């Protein structure tokens, strides 16, 4: 979704749909720049993985990821049947990467490719767009929907 649809979709997701709390190894994403850009990460407990220098960051830092215009309103969590899904193996692969450097490139080697690598153990994959990452996450950890993170629980 883009433009005003991004806002409408987020409003519906936040007001009318059940929210979830991520599990270790859940894949997360935010919509940025009116839906023209996204940022993804892996939930690893008290932090999230980042880009470039792989690091754990706070929820606030993840939400405030730099973009020309960051319109993110919610963090979306990999889910199935209204429940968050994750993988301890994915979380461990992510934690193993903390402190390493990735040759970050907005299009060719980005956060989506990194997250897909944490899911598949193939960091040289071609999942450079969110829709590709979502396909991989569905195949590997059975996440076929994305729910808003319930930060209250």
C-alpha positions in Angstrom: 0.0 0.0 0.0 1.1 3.6 -0.5 0.0 7.1 0.2 -3.3 7.5 2.1 -3.9 3.8 1.8 -0.9 3.2 4.0 -2.6 5.3 6.7 -6.0 3.6 6.2 -4.5 0.1 6.3 -2.5 1.0 9.5 -5.6 2.5 11.1 -7.6 -0.7 10.4 -4.8 -2.9 11.6 -4.4 -0.9 14.9 -8.1 -0.5 15.7 -10.0 -3.5 14.4 -7.5 -6.4 14.1 -6.0 -8.4 17.0 -2.5 -7.4 17.9 0.4 -9.7 18.8 3.6 -9.7 20.7 6.6 -11.0 18.7 8.3 -14.2 19.6 12.1 -14.8 19.5 12.9 -15.0 15.8 9.8 -13.2 14.6 10.3 -11.1 11.4 9.3 -7.5 11.8 8.8 -4.7 9.4 7.6 -1.1 9.2 6.2 0.9 6.3 8.1 4.1 5.6 7.9 6.9 3.1 4.2 6.5 2.5 4.6 2.8 1.7 7.3 3.4 -0.9 9.9 1.9 1.4 10.0 -0.6 4.1 12.5 -1.7 6.8 12.7 -5.2 8.3 14.4 -6.8 11.2 14.4 -9.9 13.4 13.1 -9.8 17.0 15.7 -11.2 19.4 14.3 -10.3 22.8 15.3 -6.9 24.1 16.6 -5.7 20.8 16.3 -5.9 17.0 18.9 -6.4 14.3 19.9 -3.5 12.3 21.5 -2.8 8.9 25.1 -2.1 7.8 26.7 -2.9 11.2 24.4 -5.6 12.4 23.4 -4.5 15.9 20.6 -4.8 18.5 18.5 -1.7 18.6 15.5 -0.6 20.7 12.0 -0.5 19.4 12.2 3.3 19.2 15.4 3.1 17.1 13.8 0.6 14.8 10.7 2.8 14.3 12.9 5.8 13.7 15.0 4.2 11.0 16.2 7.1 8.8 14.4 7.6 5.5 13.7 10.7 3.5 10.2 10.6 4.9 9.5 8.0 7.6 5.7 7.6 8.0 5.9 4.4 10.0 3.1 4.1 12.5 3.3 0.4 13.5 5.6 -2.5 13.7 4.2 -5.6 11.9 5.0 -9.1 13.2 5.1 -12.4 11.3 2.0 -14.2 12.2 -0.3 -17.2 11.5 -3.9 -17.6 12.5 -3.7 -14.4 14.6 -0.7 -15.5 16.6 2.9 -14.4 16.3 5.3 -16.9 14.8 9.1 -17.0 15.1 11.9 -19.4 15.3 14.7 -19.9 17.9 17.0 -20.9 15.0 16.3 -17.6 13.2 16.9 -15.7 16.4 20.2 -17.5 17.0 21.4 -16.9 13.4 20.6 -13.2 13.9 22.4 -13.0 17.3 25.4 -14.8 15.6 25.5 -11.9 13.1 25.5 -9.1 15.7 28.7 -7.1 15.5 29.5 -8.1 11.9 29.4 -5.7 9.0 27.3 -6.2 5.9 28.1 -4.4 2.6 24.7 -2.5 2.8 23.1 -1.3 -0.3 19.5 0.1 -0.4 18.6 -2.1 -3.4 21.2 -4.9 -3.7 22.1 -5.9 -0.1 19.5 -4.6 2.3 17.6 -5.3 5.5 15.2 -7.7 3.7 18.0 -9.8 2.3 19.6 -9.9 5.7 16.4 -11.0 7.4 15.9 -13.6 4.7 19.4 -14.9 5.4 18.6 -15.2 9.1 15.6 -17.3 8.1 17.3 -19.5 5.4 21.0 -19.4 6.4 21.7 -18.1 2.9 22.8 -14.5 3.3 23.5 -14.2 -0.5 19.8 -14.6 -1.4 17.9 -12.4 -3.8 15.1 -11.3 -1.4 15.8 -7.5 -1.8 12.1 -6.5 -1.5 9.6 -6.9 1.4 7.3 -9.0 -0.8 10.1 -11.5 -1.4 11.0 -11.7 2.3 7.3 -12.3 3.1 7.3 -15.2 0.6 10.4 -16.7 2.2 9.0 -16.3 5.7 5.8 -17.9 4.7 7.6 -20.9 3.3 10.1 -21.4 6.2 8.2 -20.3 9.4 4.6 -20.5 8.2 3.9 -16.7 8.5 1.0 -16.0 6.2 -0.2 -12.7 7.8 1.3 -9.7 9.5 -0.2 -8.3 12.7 0.6 -5.1 14.5 2.9 -5.5 17.5 0.9 -5.1 20.7 3.4 -3.1 22.8 1.1 -3.1 25.8 1.6 -6.8 26.6 
